[in-house]
Amino acid sequence: MDMGSLLGAAFWLGVGCVFTLLVPVVLLIVLLVRRMVNGKALALGFASFAVSQLVLRIPLLSLLSLWPPYANWAAAHIWLQLLLVGGLSAGLFEETARLGGALLLKRKGFTCKDVISFGLGHGLCEVILLVGASQASSLATTLAVALAPDMMRQALGSQFELLLAQLAAVGPLTIALAVVERLGAVSLHVFNTVLVFRAVRQRQPLFWLAALAVHTAGNFAVVAVNLLAGAVPAEGLMLVIGAACLAGTLASRRAFAAPER
C-alpha cells in the first residue's frame, strides 16, 4: 500500500472510532448528566458484559482454542461449533450475567428505566471495549505503518503483509457495516435485558430461556449469513433483528409498569 492508501484507511478507521468510541462515551455522559438513566443499573450492565465476556468467556475460549482436540473438532464441525460456541456459549455467559444483575437490583425492585439502563450499559460496553477499542488500536497501527514502515515490517515479520491486506479492505462500507451491526446488537442487548428482568420480576424462567434462544439464534444466523452470502446481507439481517428487538422492547414496557408480583 502507498502512503495515500494508508492515510485513507486511517481516515476511515478514525471515522469508525468516532461512532464506536467517542459517540457512545458522550452518549453515556449525557444520559447520566440529564438523569435519563439509572447510574447503578447502567454500571451493573456495563460490568455484566465486561465480566461475562472479557474476564470469563473470551479468555476461556482462547485457552480452549490452544487444545488440539478442540481445534480439530472445531475445524471438522464448523456449523456445530458456530452454533454451540459462537451462539450458545455467548448466550449462556451473557444471559447469566444479566440474571445476576437483575437479582442484585431486585433487592429494592426495579423499574422500566432500570431495565433500559442496564441493557444500554451491557450493549454499549461491548461497543466501546470491543469494537471501539479494536478500531482505535487499528488506527494507531495504521499510522505507525504509514510513518515508520520499515520499523513495523521488522517488528511484524511475516504478519506485515497480512496487516497490509487487512488495511486495504478498510473503507466507508466497512465502517458503515460495523456501525449498523452495533446498532442492531445494542437493540438486541436491551431486548434480552427486558426478557431476563421479566423472568425475575414475574418469576417466569421461560423468559430467561427465551433470551438465551434469541441470543443464540441471532448470533448463529448473522455469522452463518456472513459466511454464505457476505457481510452486506449479514448486517442487513442484523438490522432487521435489531428493529424487531426494538419493537419487542417498546411492547414490553407495560410489564414493568404494573406492581411486582
C-alpha positions in Angstrom: 0.0 0.0 0.0 1.2 3.5 -0.8 1.1 6.4 1.7 -2.2 7.7 0.3 -4.0 4.3 0.7 -2.7 4.1 4.3 -3.9 7.5 5.2 -7.2 6.7 3.6 -7.5 3.6 5.8 -6.5 5.7 8.8 -9.2 8.3 8.0 -12.0 5.7 7.8 -10.8 4.0 11.0 -10.9 7.4 12.6 -14.5 7.8 11.5 -15.2 4.3 12.9 -13.7 5.4 16.2 -16.0 8.4 16.3 -19.1 6.2 16.1 -17.9 3.3 18.2 -15.9 5.0 20.8 -16.5 8.8 21.0 -20.2 8.8 20.4 -21.1 6.0 22.9 -18.9 7.6 25.6 -20.5 11.1 25.0 -24.0 9.4 24.9 -23.4 7.8 28.3 -22.2 11.0 29.8 -25.2 13.0 28.5 -27.7 10.3 29.7 -26.1 10.3 33.2 -25.9 14.1 33.5 -29.5 14.5 32.4 -30.6 11.6 34.7 -32.2 9.8 31.8 -30.7 6.5 33.1 -30.2 4.9 36.4 -26.4 5.1 37.1 -26.3 1.9 39.3 -28.2 -0.1 36.7 -26.1 1.3 33.9 -22.9 0.4 35.8 -24.2 -3.1 36.5 -25.0 -3.6 32.9 -21.5 -2.4 31.9 -19.9 -4.8 34.4 -22.1 -7.7 33.3 -20.7 -7.6 29.8 -17.1 -7.0 30.9 -17.1 -9.9 33.4 -19.1 -12.4 31.3 -17.1 -11.8 28.1 -13.8 -10.0 28.7 -13.0 -11.7 32.0 -14.6 -15.2 31.6 -15.7 -16.3 28.1 -13.2 -14.8 25.7 -10.1 -15.9 27.8 -11.6 -19.4 28.3 -12.2 -19.8 24.6 -8.7 -18.5 23.8 -7.3 -21.2 26.1 -9.7 -23.8 24.6 -8.5 -23.0 21.1 -5.0 -24.0 22.1 -6.2 -27.5 22.9 -5.6 -29.7 19.8 -8.6 -32.0 20.3 -10.9 -29.0 20.4 -9.2 -27.3 17.5 -9.6 -30.4 15.4 -13.2 -30.8 16.4 -14.0 -27.2 15.5 -12.4 -27.5 12.1 -14.3 -30.6 11.3 -17.7 -29.4 12.6 -17.8 -25.7 11.6 -21.6 -25.2 11.8 -22.0 -27.0 15.1 -19.0 -25.1 16.5 -20.7 -21.9 15.3 -24.0 -22.8 17.0 -22.6 -24.1 20.3 -19.5 -21.9 20.8 -20.3 -18.8 18.8 -24.0 -18.7 19.7 -25.0 -20.7 22.7 -21.9 -20.1 24.9 -22.2 -16.3 24.3 -25.8 -16.5 25.4 -25.1 -18.6 28.4 -22.4 -16.3 29.7 -24.2 -13.0 29.0 -27.8 -14.0 29.9 -26.5 -15.5 33.2 -24.6 -12.2 33.9 -27.8 -10.3 33.1 -29.7 -12.6 35.5 -27.2 -11.8 38.3 -27.6 -8.1 37.7 -31.4 -8.4 37.8 -31.2 -10.3 41.1 -29.0 -7.6 42.6 -31.4 -4.8 41.6 -34.4 -6.9 42.7 -33.4 -6.3 46.3 -35.0 -2.9 46.0 -37.2 -3.6 43.0 -36.6 -2.2 39.5 -38.4 0.0 37.0 -38.5 0.2 33.2 -35.8 2.9 33.5 -33.6 0.5 35.4 -34.1 -2.2 32.7 -33.3 0.1 29.8 -30.3 1.5 31.7 -28.9 -2.0 32.4 -29.4 -3.0 28.7 -27.7 0.1 27.4 -24.8 -0.4 29.8 -24.3 -4.0 28.6 -24.6 -3.2 24.9 -22.5 0.0 25.0 -19.8 -1.8 26.9 -19.4 -4.2 24.0 -19.3 -1.3 21.6 -16.7 0.7 23.5 -14.4 -2.0 24.9 -14.5 -4.5 21.9 -15.3 -2.6 18.7 -14.2 0.9 19.6 -11.0 -0.1 21.3 -10.2 -2.5 18.4 -10.7 0.3 15.8 -8.6 2.6 17.9 -5.8 0.0 18.0 -6.1 -0.5 14.3 -5.9 3.3 13.7 -2.7 3.5 15.8 -1.2 0.6 13.9 -2.1 2.1 10.5 -0.5 5.4 11.4 2.6 3.6 12.7 2.9 1.7 9.4 2.5 5.0 7.4 5.1 6.8 9.5 7.6 4.1 10.1 7.0 1.3 7.5 10.5 -0.3 7.8 10.3 -0.5 11.6 6.8 -2.0 11.5 7.9 -4.5 8.8 10.8 -5.7 11.0 8.6 -5.8 14.1 5.7 -7.7 12.5 7.7 -10.0 10.3 5.5 -12.4 8.3 2.4 -10.7 9.7 3.2 -7.4 7.9 1.8 -8.4 4.5 -1.3 -9.8 6.2 -1.8 -6.5 8.0 -1.5 -4.6 4.7 -4.1 -6.8 3.1 -6.5 -6.1 6.1 -5.9 -2.4 5.8 -6.5 -2.4 2.1 -10.1 -3.7 2.8 -10.9 -0.7 5.2 -13.2 1.8 3.6 -16.5 3.5 4.0 -18.6 0.3 3.5 -16.5 -1.5 6.2 -17.2 1.3 8.8 -20.8 1.6 7.8 -21.4 -2.1 8.3 -19.7 -2.0 11.6 -21.9 0.8 12.8 -25.1 -1.0 11.5 -24.0 -4.1 13.3 -23.6 -2.3 16.6 -27.0 -0.6 16.3 -28.6 -3.9 15.9 -26.5 -5.5 18.6 -27.3 -2.9 21.2 -31.0 -3.2 20.4 -30.8 -7.0 20.9 -28.9 -6.5 24.2 -31.6 -4.2 25.5 -34.4 -6.6 24.5 -32.7 -9.5 26.1 -32.3 -7.5 29.2 -36.1 -6.9 29.2 -36.6 -10.7 28.9 -34.3 -11.6 31.7 -35.6 -8.9 34.0 -39.1 -10.1 33.3 -38.0 -13.6 34.3 -37.0 -12.3 37.7 -39.9 -9.8 38.1 -42.6 -12.3 37.1 -40.8 -15.4 38.4 -41.0 -17.0 34.9 -37.8 -18.8 33.9 -39.1 -19.2 30.4 -38.3 -15.5 29.8 -34.6 -16.3 30.6 -34.7 -19.3 28.2 -36.3 -17.0 25.6 -33.4 -14.5 26.0 -30.9 -17.4 25.6 -32.7 -18.6 22.5 -32.8 -15.1 20.9 -29.1 -14.6 21.7 -28.1 -18.0 20.3 -30.2 -17.8 17.2 -29.2 -14.2 16.4 -25.5 -14.8 16.7 -25.7 -18.0 14.6 -27.9 -16.6 11.9 -25.8 -13.4 11.3 -22.5 -15.3 11.2 -24.0 -18.0 9.0 -25.3 -15.5 6.5 -22.0 -13.7 6.5 -20.2 -17.0 5.7 -22.7 -17.9 3.0 -23.6 -14.6 1.4 -21.2 -11.9 2.6 -21.1 -9.0 5.0 -23.8 -6.8 3.5 -26.7 -9.4 3.7 -25.4 -10.4 7.2 -25.5 -6.8 8.5 -28.9 -6.3 6.8 -30.2 -9.2 8.8 -28.6 -7.7 11.9 -30.5 -4.5 11.3 -33.8 -6.4 10.9 -33.1 -8.3 14.1 -32.4 -5.0 15.9 -35.6 -3.5 14.6 -37.6 -6.5 15.8 -35.9 -6.3 19.2 -36.6 -2.6 19.5 -40.3 -3.3 18.8 -40.3 -6.0 21.4 -38.7 -3.7 24.0 -41.3 -1.0 23.3 -44.1 -3.5 23.6 -42.8 -4.9 26.9 -42.8 -1.6 28.8 -46.2 -2.3 30.3 -44.8 -5.3 32.0 -42.7 -3.0 34.3 -45.5 -0.5 34.9 -47.7 -2.9 36.9 -47.0 -3.7 40.5 -44.5 -6.5 41.1 -45.8 -9.9 41.9 
